[in-house]
Amino acid sequence: MRGLIVVVVALMLAALLHAGPAHAAPGRAVVIVSGGDAVSPFTTPDDACRSGLAAGNTDTALRENLLAAGHTVYTSPAMAGRGPVVDQSGFGAFGDCPITLPDTMTVDSTASIDLAGEHLARFLTYLHDTRGVDVIDVVGHSMGGLYSRAAFRVLQSLGSPIRIRSLTTLGTPWEGSFLSDYANGITTLADCAGDAYCEKASLAMAAEVTRLQTGSGREVNQGYLMGPQGWNEFQAGVLDEIPVVVIGGARFTRPAPTNPMVWPNDGIVSNRSALATDISDRVLPHRRCVSFDDTHSIYVSDAVGLPWETGLTWDPRVFDVVRGAIDGADGALQTPTRVGC
């Protein structure tokens, strides 16, 4: 009898191990959404680009970490302009991608926030209709956090059966980017406090906003996002049942006194904006805040001569927080809000 019990227990343990971790439940997936001016390929848990960075420079390392932890992971397609994703050369190159989705479900990462959200909503619906994804944990980098919120609003307005289980944002400009603030005349180069990278990036953003005339670059500022009539307040209610973890980077600092909407920052977004400091509880009812001494991305790290691991999208410490946010999502709304904020 004792031998039979041992065999049964062994079989039960084998079955549990074969079933995989609880967070890999059928119908549940993690979707990574990249940010403004990004080009990212569509990848599935089993298929990614075969040359270069498998999921582009925003998503590759985070995707690998989440897959290794047993999660089902998709990356949403993004193109810096209209059209489907095409192979990329230069920094963050990738190619030989097995699946290319049409432009109607590809985020135009230079378009307006709401238009990008509409395309992302179509992509999430595609995952539901073709791959049986019912429950989604979203990880949004940079503008990807705003695109995601716009997509949630679309899904909710259409009565979509998709449940957004959690949202984690990395370097998202909840209150705008100081680069767009400068491009839209809200701040001046003096707010850069003599920092050469800040001045160069601000001037580059101003030139890009002028070239495009419209889109994310023009919208991602305090004037458009903040205030009683701002985009954020219009989103009130969208995140009511969705726990949010906001992660900011504060790699670059300047001695006080400085403009808190500029310093400290990750090279593109101030830590104050990334941590949604001034976002009302109407808009963001349940939040947890974490900050690291990181840059906005490996692109910024590379530009200033730092290792890629100093970028929010490549830092193992950030990965730990992202996994914790996903694994603890079901009970998060019962915990205190504004922890670490």
For each residue, the residues with C-beta under 8 A, 3 or more apart:
1: 4 5
2: 5 6
3: 6 7
4: 1 7 8
5: 1 2 8 9
6: 2 3 9 10
7: 3 4 10 11
8: 4 5 11 12
9: 5 6 12 13
10: 6 7 13 14
11: 7 8 14 15
12: 8 9 15 16
13: 9 10 16 17
14: 10 11 17 18
15: 11 12 18 19
16: 12 13 19
17: 13 14 20
18: 14 15
19: 15 16
20: 17 24 70
21: 24 69 70
22: 25
23: 28 69 70 71 326 327
24: 20 21 28 70 71 72
25: 22 28 135
26: 132
27: 132 133 134 135
28: 23 24 25 72 133 134 135 136 137 165
29: 45 71 72 73 74 127 131 133 135 136 137
30: 66 71 72 73 74 136 137 138 139 326
31: 73 74 75 76 124 127 136 137 138 139
32: 55 58 59 62 63 66 73 74 75 76 139 140 141 144
33: 76 78 107 120 138 139 140 141 144 145 147 148
34: 38 40 56 58 59 75 76 78 107 109 141 142 144
35: 38 58 109 140 141 142 143 144 145 147 171 172
36: 109 110 142 143 216 217 220
37: 80 109 110 208 216 217
38: 34 35 56 58 78 80 109 141 142 143 144
39: 56 78 79 80 85 88 92 109
40: 34 55 56 58 59 75 76 77 78 85
41: 48 49 55 56 75 77 85 94 97 100
42: 74 75 76 77 85 97 99 100 101 106 123
43: 47 48 49 54 55 59 63 73 74 75 97
44: 47 48 74 99 131
45: 29 67 72 73 74
46:
47: 43 44 98 99
48: 41 43 44 54 55 63 97 98
49: 41 43 52 53 54 55 56 94 95 96 97 98
50: 54 95 96 97 98
51: 93 94 95 96
52: 49 88 92 93 94 95
53: 49 56 57 60 92 93 94
54: 43 48 49 50 60 63 64 94
55: 32 40 41 43 48 49 58 59 60 63 75 94
56: 34 38 39 40 41 49 53 59 60 75 88 92 94
57: 53 60 91 92 297 298 299 313
58: 32 34 35 38 40 55 62 92 141 142 144 297 313
59: 32 34 40 43 55 56 62 63 75 141 313
60: 53 54 55 56 57 63 64
61: 64 65 308 313 314 319
62: 32 58 59 65 66 139 313 314 318 319 322
63: 32 43 48 54 55 59 60 66 67 73 75
64: 54 60 61 67 68
65: 61 62 68 69 316 319 322 323
66: 30 32 62 63 69 71 73 319 322 323 326
67: 45 63 64 70 71 73
68: 64 65
69: 21 23 65 66 323
70: 20 21 23 24 67
71: 23 24 29 30 66 67 323 326
72: 24 28 29 30 45
73: 29 30 31 32 43 45 63 66 67
74: 29 30 31 32 42 43 44 45 127 131 133
75: 31 32 34 40 41 42 43 55 56 59 63
76: 31 32 33 34 40 42 107 120 123 124
77: 40 41 42 84 85 100 101 105 106 107 123
78: 33 34 38 39 40 85 106 107 108 109
79: 39 82 83 84 85 86 103 106 107 108 109
80: 37 38 39 108 109 110
81: 108 110
82: 79 103 108 111
83: 79 86 103 106
84: 77 79 100 101 102 103 106
85: 39 40 41 42 77 78 79 97 100 101 106
86: 79 83 100
87: 93 94 95 96 97
88: 39 52 56 92 93 94 95
89: 93
90: 93
91: 57 299 302
92: 39 52 53 56 57 58 88 298 299
93: 51 52 53 87 88 89 90
94: 41 49 51 52 53 54 55 56 87 88 97
95: 49 50 51 52 87 88
96: 49 50 51 87
97: 41 42 43 48 49 50 85 87 94 100
98: 47 48 49 50
99: 42 44 47
100: 41 42 77 84 85 86 97
101: 42 77 84 85 105 106 123 126
102: 84 105 106
103: 79 82 83 84 106 108 119
104: 119 122
105: 77 101 102 119 120 122 123 126
106: 42 77 78 79 83 84 85 101 102 103 119 123
107: 33 34 76 77 78 79 111 116 119 120 123 147
108: 78 79 80 81 82 103 111 115 116 119
109: 34 35 36 37 38 39 78 79 80 116 143 216
110: 36 37 80 81 212 215 216 217
111: 82 107 108 115 116 215 216
112: 115 116 214 215 216 219
113: 116 117 143 146 147 150 216 219 220 231
114: 117 118 150
115: 108 111 112 118 119
116: 107 108 109 111 112 113 119 120 143 147 150 216
117: 113 114 120 121 146 147 148 149 150 151 152 153 154
118: 114 115 121 122 150 151 154
119: 103 104 105 106 107 108 115 116 122 123
120: 33 76 105 107 116 117 123 124 147 148 150 151
121: 117 118 124 125 150 151 154 155 158 160
122: 104 105 118 119 125 126
123: 42 76 77 101 105 106 107 119 120 126 127
124: 31 76 120 121 127 128 133 136 151 155 160 162
125: 121 122 128 129 155 160 162
126: 101 105 122 123 129 130 131
127: 29 31 74 123 124 130 131 133 136
128: 124 125 131 132 133 134 160 161 162
129: 125 126
130: 126 127
131: 29 44 74 126 127 128
132: 26 27 128
133: 27 28 29 74 124 127 128 136 162
134: 27 28 128 161 162 163
135: 25 27 28 29 162 163 165
136: 28 29 30 31 124 127 133 162 163 164 165
137: 28 29 30 31 165 166 167 168 325 326 329
138: 30 31 33 148 164 166 167 168
139: 30 31 32 33 62 167 168 169 170 322 326
140: 32 33 35 144 145 146 147 148 167 168 169 170 172
141: 32 33 34 35 38 58 59 144 145 169 170 171 172 297 312 313
142: 34 35 36 38 58 145 170 171 172 173 268 269 296 297
143: 35 36 38 109 113 116 146 147 172 173 216 220
144: 32 33 34 35 38 58 140 141 147 148 169 172
145: 33 35 140 141 142 148 149 167 169 170 172 173 174
146: 113 117 140 143 149 150 172 173 174 220
147: 33 35 107 113 116 117 120 140 143 144 150 151
148: 33 117 120 138 140 144 145 151 152 167 169
149: 117 145 146 152 153 167 235 238 239
150: 113 114 116 117 118 120 121 146 147 153 154 235
151: 117 118 120 121 124 147 148 154 155
152: 117 148 149 155 156 164 167 238 239 242
153: 117 149 150 156 157 235 238
154: 117 118 121 150 151 157 158
155: 121 124 125 151 152 158 160 162 164
156: 152 153 159 160 238
157: 153 154
158: 121 154 155
159: 156
160: 121 124 125 128 155 156
161: 128 134
162: 124 125 128 133 134 135 136 155
163: 134 135 136
164: 136 138 152 155 167 242
165: 28 135 136 137 242 329 330
166: 137 138 242 243 244 245 325 326 329 332
167: 137 138 139 140 145 148 149 152 164 239 242 243 244 245
168: 137 138 139 140 244 245 246 247 321 322 325 326
169: 139 140 141 144 145 148 172 174 244 245 246 247 274
170: 139 140 141 142 145 247 312 313 318 322
171: 35 141 142 247 248 249 266 268 269 274 294 296 297 312
172: 35 140 141 142 143 144 145 146 169 246 269 274 276
173: 142 143 145 146 176 177 180 220 225 268 269 273 274
174: 145 146 169 225 232 246 273 274 275 276 279 284
175: 222 225 226 232 261 270 272 273 276 277 278 279
176: 173 180 181 220 221 222 223 224 225 226 261 273
177: 173 180 181 205 220 221 268 269 270 273
178: 181 182 187 191 198 202 259 261 262 265 268 269 270 273
179: 182 183 201 202 204 205 268
180: 173 176 177 183 184 205 209 217 218 219 220 221
181: 176 177 178 184 186 187 221 222 223 261 262
182: 178 179 185 186 187 188 189 191 202 205 206
183: 179 180 202 205 206 208 209 210 217 218 221
184: 180 181 209 218 221 223 224
185: 182
186: 181 182 221 222 223
187: 178 181 182 191 259 261 262
188: 182 191
189: 182 192 199 202 203
190: 193
191: 178 182 187 188 258 259 261 262
192: 189 195 198 199 202 262
193: 190 198 254 258 262 263
194: 254
195: 192 198 199 252 254
196: 199 200
197: 200 201 252 267 303 304
198: 178 192 193 195 201 202 252 262 265
199: 189 192 195 196 202 203
200: 196 197 203 204
201: 179 197 198 204 205 267 268
202: 178 179 182 183 189 192 198 199 205 206
203: 189 199 200 206 207
204: 179 200 201 207 208
205: 177 179 180 182 183 201 202 208 209 217
206: 182 183 202 203 209 210
207: 203 204 210 211
208: 37 183 204 205 211 212 217
209: 180 183 184 205 206 212 213 217 218
210: 183 206 207 213
211: 207 208
212: 110 208 209 215 217 218
213: 209 210 218
214: 112 218
215: 110 111 112 212 218 219
216: 36 37 109 110 111 112 113 116 143 219 220
217: 36 37 110 180 183 205 208 209 212 220
218: 180 183 184 209 212 213 214 215 221 224
219: 112 113 180 215 216 224 225 231
220: 36 113 143 146 173 176 177 180 216 217 224 225
221: 176 177 180 181 183 184 186 218 224 225
222: 175 176 181 186 225 226 261
223: 176 181 184 186 226 227
224: 176 184 218 219 220 221 230 231
225: 173 174 175 176 219 220 221 222 230 231 232
226: 175 176 222 223 230 232 278
227: 223 230 233
228: 233
229: 233 234
230: 224 225 226 227 233 234
231: 113 219 224 225 234 235
232: 174 175 225 226 235 279 280 283
233: 227 228 229 230 236 280 282 283
234: 229 230 231
235: 149 150 153 231 232 238 239 283
236: 233 280 282 283
237: 240 282
238: 149 152 153 156 235 242
239: 149 152 167 235 242 244 283 284 285 286
240: 237 285
241: 333
242: 152 164 165 166 167 238 239 286
243: 166 167 286 287 288 325 329 332 333
244: 166 167 168 169 239 284 286 287 288
245: 166 167 168 169 287 288 289 290 321 322 325
246: 168 169 172 174 274 275 276 287 288 289 290 341
247: 168 169 170 171 274 289 290 291 292 312 318 321 322
248: 171 266 269 271 273 274 275 289 290 291 292
249: 171 265 266 267 269 271 274 291 292 293 294 295 296 312
250: 253 264 265 266 271 291 292 293 294
251: 264 265 266 267 293 294 295 306 310
252: 195 197 198 263 264 265 266 267 295
253: 250 263 264
254: 193 194 195 258 263 264
255: 258
256:
257:
258: 191 193 254 255 262 263
259: 178 187 191 262 263
260: 263 270 272
261: 175 176 178 181 187 191 222 270 272 273
262: 178 181 187 191 192 193 198 258 259 265 270
263: 193 252 253 254 258 259 260 270
264: 250 251 252 253 254 270 271
265: 178 198 249 250 251 252 262 268 269 270 271
266: 171 248 249 250 251 252 269 271 274 294 295 296 300 312
267: 197 201 249 251 252 295 296 300 303 304
268: 142 171 173 177 178 179 201 265 296 297 300
269: 142 171 172 173 177 178 248 249 265 266 273 274 296
270: 175 177 178 260 261 262 263 264 265 273 274
271: 248 249 250 264 265 266 274 275 291
272: 175 260 261 275 277 278
273: 173 174 175 176 177 178 248 261 269 270 276 277
274: 169 171 172 173 174 246 247 248 249 266 269 270 271 291
275: 174 246 248 271 272 289 291 341
276: 172 174 175 246 273 279 284 287 289 341
277: 175 272 273 341
278: 175 226 272
279: 174 175 232 276 283 284
280: 232 233 236 283 284
281: 284 285 337
282: 233 236 237 285
283: 232 233 235 236 239 279 280
284: 174 239 244 276 279 280 281 287
285: 239 240 281 282 337
286: 239 242 243 244 332 333 337
287: 243 244 245 246 276 284 337 338 341
288: 243 244 245 246 325 332 337 338 339 340 341
289: 245 246 247 248 275 276 338 339 340 341
290: 245 246 247 248 321 340
291: 247 248 249 250 271 274 275 340
292: 247 248 249 250 312 315 317 318
293: 249 250 251 310
294: 171 249 250 251 266 310 311 312 315 318
295: 249 251 252 266 267 298 300 301 304 306 310 311 312
296: 142 171 249 266 267 268 269 299 300 311 312
297: 57 58 141 142 171 268 300 301 311 312 313
298: 57 92 295 301 302 308 311 313 314
299: 57 91 92 296 302 303 311
300: 266 267 268 295 296 297 303 304 311
301: 295 297 298 304 306 307 308 310 311 314
302: 91 298 299 305 306 308
303: 197 267 299 300
304: 197 267 295 300 301
305: 302
306: 251 295 301 302 310 311
307: 301 310
308: 61 298 301 302 311 314
309: 314 315 316
310: 251 293 294 295 301 306 307 314 315
311: 294 295 296 297 298 299 300 301 306 308 314 315
312: 141 170 171 247 249 266 292 294 295 296 297 315 318
313: 57 58 59 61 62 141 170 297 298 318
314: 61 62 298 301 308 309 310 311
315: 292 294 309 310 311 312 318 319
316: 65 309 319 320
317: 292 320 321
318: 62 170 247 292 294 312 313 315 321 322
319: 61 62 65 66 315 316 322 323
320: 316 317 323 324
321: 168 245 247 290 317 318 324 325
322: 62 65 66 139 168 170 245 247 318 319 325 326
323: 65 66 69 71 319 320 326 327
324: 320 321 327 328
325: 137 166 168 243 245 288 321 322 328 329 332
326: 23 30 66 71 137 139 166 168 322 323 329
327: 23 323 324
328: 324 325 331 332
329: 137 165 166 243 325 326 332
330: 165
331: 328 334 335
332: 166 243 286 288 325 328 329 335
333: 241 243 286
334: 331
335: 331 332 339
336: 339
337: 281 285 286 287 288
338: 287 288 289 341
339: 288 289 335 336
340: 288 289 290 291
341: 246 275 276 277 287 288 289 338
